Protein backbone atom coordinates (compact mmCIF):
# COMPACT_ATOMS: atom_id res chain seq x y z
CA UNK A 1 0.00 0.00 0.00
CA UNK A 2 1.42 3.38 -1.03
CA UNK A 3 1.39 6.43 1.22
CA UNK A 4 -0.94 9.04 -0.23
CA UNK A 5 -0.30 12.74 -0.38
CA UNK A 6 -3.56 14.67 -0.53
CA UNK A 7 -3.81 16.27 -3.95
CA UNK A 8 -6.50 16.86 -6.51
CA UNK A 9 -5.07 14.00 -8.57
CA UNK A 10 -5.30 11.59 -5.62
CA UNK A 11 -8.84 12.70 -4.87
CA UNK A 12 -9.93 12.20 -8.46
CA UNK A 13 -8.22 8.80 -8.63
CA UNK A 14 -9.94 7.70 -5.42
CA UNK A 15 -13.41 8.18 -6.96
CA UNK A 16 -15.11 5.07 -8.33
CA UNK A 17 -18.44 5.35 -10.15
CA UNK A 18 -20.93 2.62 -9.20
CA UNK A 19 -21.17 1.76 -12.89
CA UNK A 20 -17.76 0.06 -12.66
CA UNK A 21 -19.35 -2.49 -10.34
CA UNK A 22 -22.30 -2.86 -12.70
CA UNK A 23 -19.86 -3.61 -15.54
CA UNK A 24 -18.23 -6.41 -13.55
CA UNK A 25 -15.08 -4.49 -12.56
CA UNK A 26 -15.37 -5.19 -8.82
CA UNK A 27 -12.17 -7.27 -8.73
CA UNK A 28 -10.23 -4.46 -10.41
CA UNK A 29 -11.65 -1.92 -7.93
CA UNK A 30 -10.68 -4.17 -5.01
CA UNK A 31 -7.14 -4.45 -6.41
CA UNK A 32 -6.99 -0.65 -6.53
CA UNK A 33 -8.14 -0.49 -2.89
CA UNK A 34 -5.36 -2.94 -1.95
CA UNK A 35 -2.83 -0.79 -3.80
CA UNK A 36 -3.96 2.70 -2.74
CA UNK A 37 -5.79 2.03 0.54
CA UNK A 38 -9.17 3.63 -0.16
CA UNK A 39 -11.75 4.29 -2.86
CA UNK A 40 -14.92 6.36 -2.66
CA UNK A 41 -17.86 4.85 -4.53
CA UNK A 42 -20.19 7.41 -6.10
CA UNK A 43 -23.80 6.73 -7.02
CA UNK A 44 -25.69 9.46 -8.88
CA UNK A 45 -22.74 11.83 -8.31
CA UNK A 46 -23.02 11.44 -4.53
CA UNK A 47 -20.61 9.48 -2.31
CA UNK A 48 -22.36 6.20 -1.45
CA UNK A 49 -19.62 4.39 0.49
CA UNK A 50 -15.90 4.25 1.15
CA UNK A 51 -13.92 1.10 0.44
CA UNK A 52 -10.96 0.70 2.81
CA UNK A 53 -8.14 -1.81 2.86
CA UNK A 54 -8.75 -4.22 5.81
CA UNK A 55 -5.38 -3.46 7.42
CA UNK A 56 -6.01 0.28 7.23
CA UNK A 57 -9.52 -0.26 8.65
CA UNK A 58 -8.10 -2.18 11.63
CA UNK A 59 -5.59 0.62 12.24
CA UNK A 60 -8.39 3.20 12.18
CA UNK A 61 -10.55 1.19 14.60
CA UNK A 62 -7.60 0.68 16.96
CA UNK A 63 -6.83 4.42 16.86
CA UNK A 64 -10.45 5.25 17.68
CA UNK A 65 -10.43 2.77 20.57
CA UNK A 66 -7.17 4.27 21.86
CA UNK A 67 -8.67 7.76 21.72
CA UNK A 68 -11.79 6.57 23.55
CA UNK A 69 -9.64 5.02 26.29
CA UNK A 70 -7.52 8.16 26.51
CA UNK A 71 -10.56 10.40 26.92
CA UNK A 72 -12.06 8.04 29.51
CA UNK A 73 -8.78 8.11 31.46
CA UNK A 74 -8.71 11.91 31.26
CA UNK A 75 -12.29 12.09 32.53
CA UNK A 76 -11.53 9.74 35.42
CA UNK A 77 -8.38 11.63 36.38
CA UNK A 78 -10.31 14.92 36.50
CA UNK A 79 -13.04 13.25 38.53
CA UNK A 80 -10.48 11.74 40.92
CA UNK A 81 -8.87 15.14 41.44
CA UNK A 82 -12.25 16.67 42.32
CA UNK A 83 -13.29 13.87 44.65
CA UNK A 84 -9.90 13.39 46.26
CA UNK A 85 -7.59 10.67 45.10
CA UNK A 86 -7.23 7.66 47.43
CA UNK A 87 -3.80 6.05 47.50
CA UNK A 88 -3.40 2.28 47.42
CA UNK A 89 -1.90 2.43 50.91
CA UNK A 90 -5.08 4.04 52.24
CA UNK A 91 -7.22 1.43 50.49
CA UNK A 92 -5.13 -1.34 52.11
CA UNK A 93 -5.60 0.26 55.54
CA UNK A 94 -9.33 0.73 55.02
CA UNK A 95 -9.77 -2.92 53.93
CA UNK A 96 -7.35 -4.16 56.60
CA UNK A 97 -5.06 -5.96 54.12
CA UNK A 98 -1.48 -5.59 53.01
CA UNK A 99 0.18 -5.75 49.61
CA UNK A 100 1.87 -9.09 50.37
CA UNK A 101 -1.55 -10.73 50.73
CA UNK A 102 -2.35 -9.74 47.16
CA UNK A 103 0.82 -11.25 45.67
CA UNK A 104 -0.59 -14.80 45.61
CA UNK A 105 -3.91 -13.87 44.00
CA UNK A 106 -4.37 -14.57 40.29
CA UNK A 107 -6.59 -12.12 38.46
CA UNK A 108 -8.06 -12.78 35.02
CA UNK A 109 -9.11 -9.83 32.90
CA UNK A 110 -11.28 -10.12 29.82
GUROKE-610954 format. One record per atom (N, C-alpha, C): x, y negated, z negated. Coordinates in steps of 0.2 Angstrom, whole numbers, plus 5000, padded with zeros to 4 digits. Example, Ala and Ser with C-alpha at 12.3 -4.5 7.8 and 13.67 -1.06 7.14 Angstrom:
residues 2
506650284961/506250224961/506650164961/506450114965/506850054964/506450004961/
end
This chain:
residues 110
500450065000/500050005000/500449945000/500349895005/500749835005/500449785000/500949744998/500749684994/500449634999/499949604997/499549555001/499749484999/499849435003/499949365002/499249335005/498949295001/498249275003/498349225008/498149235014/498149195020/497549205024/497349155028/496849165033/496849225037/497449245039/497549305043/497349365039/497549365032/497449425028/496649425027/496349375026/495649375024/495249395030/495449375036/495049395042/495149465043/495749495042/495949565043/495549605038/495449575032/495049625027/494349625028/494049595033/493349595035/493249655039/492749695038/492449755042/491749745043/491549735049/490849735051/490549805050/489949815047/489549875046/489549915052/489549885058/489449915064/490049965066/490649955063/491150005063/490950065060/490650065055/490350125052/489850165056/489450125059/488850145063/489150175070/489750155072/490150185078/490550245076/490550265070/490950325068/491650315066/491850245064/492550225063/492650225055/492250265051/492350265044/493050285042/493250345045/493950365044/494550315045/494450285050/494950225052/494950175047/494350155045/494250105040/494550125033/494450185031/494750215025/495450215025/495750225031/496450225032/496750155031/496350105034/496550035033/496550015025/496050045022/495950025014/496550055011/496750125013/497350155010/497950115011/498050085017/498650045019/498649975016/498049935016/498049875014/497749855007/497449905004/497149904997/496449884997/496149845001/495449825001/495149805008/494549815008/494149795014/493449765012/493249715015/492549685013/492149705019/491549745018/491149765023/490549715023/490449685029/489949635031/489349665034/488749645032/488149665035/487749605036/487549595043/487249535044/487549465042/488249465043/488649415042/488649395034/488549445030/488549435023/488949495020/489349475015/489749535012/489249575008/489349645010/488849695007/489249735002/489849745003/490249784998/490949774999/491349794994/492149794994/492349864993/492749884998/493049944998/493749934995/493949974990/494549964986/494950034986/495550034987/495950094986/495850124979/495850184978/495650214971/496250194966/496850194968/497350174963/497250104961/497150064966/497049994964/496449984959/495850024961/495250014957/495450034949/495850094949/495950114942/496350054938/496850024942/497249974939/496849914937/496349894941/495849844939/495449864933/495149924933/494749944927/495149944921/495849974921/496249974915/496349894913/496549854918/496649784916/496049754912/495449764915/494849744912/494749774905/494849834904/494849864897/495349834892/495949824895/496449794891/496249724889/495949684893/495749614891/495149624886/494749664887/494149674882/494449694875/494949734875/495249754869/495549694866/495949654870/496249594867/495849544864/495249534868/494749484865/494449504859/494349574859/494049604852/494549594847/495149604848/495649594843/495749524840/495649484845/495649404844/495149394839/494549414841/493949404837/493949424830/494249484830/494249514823/494849484819/495349454822/495849424818/495549354816/495149324820/494849254818/494349274812/494049324812/493549344807/493849364801/494449394801/494849414795/495149354792/495349304796/495649244793/495049204789/494449204792/493949174788/493749204782/493649274782/493449314777/493949324772/494549314773/495149334769/495349404770/495949404773/496249474774/496449514768/496249574768/496449624763/497049664765/497549664761/498149704762/498049774761/498449814764/498349894763/498449904756/498949874753/499149884745/498449874741/498149814743/497549804739/496949854740/496949884746/496449934748/496649994744/497250014743/497450074739/497250064732/497450004729/497249994722/496449994721/496149964726/495349964725/495150034725/495350084730/495150154730/495550194726/495950174722/496350214717/496750274720/497050254726/497550304729/498150274731/498650314733/499350284735/499450304742/499950274745/500150294752/500350364753/500750394748/500950454748/500450514749/499850494746/499250544746/499050544754/499150494757/498850494764/499350524769/499950534767/500450564772/500250634774/499950674770/499750744772/499050754776/498750694777/498050694780/498150694788/497850734791/497850734799/497250694801/497350644805/496750614808/496750624815/496150634818/496050644825/495650584827/495850554832/495450494835/495250514842/494650494844/494450514851/494450444855/
end
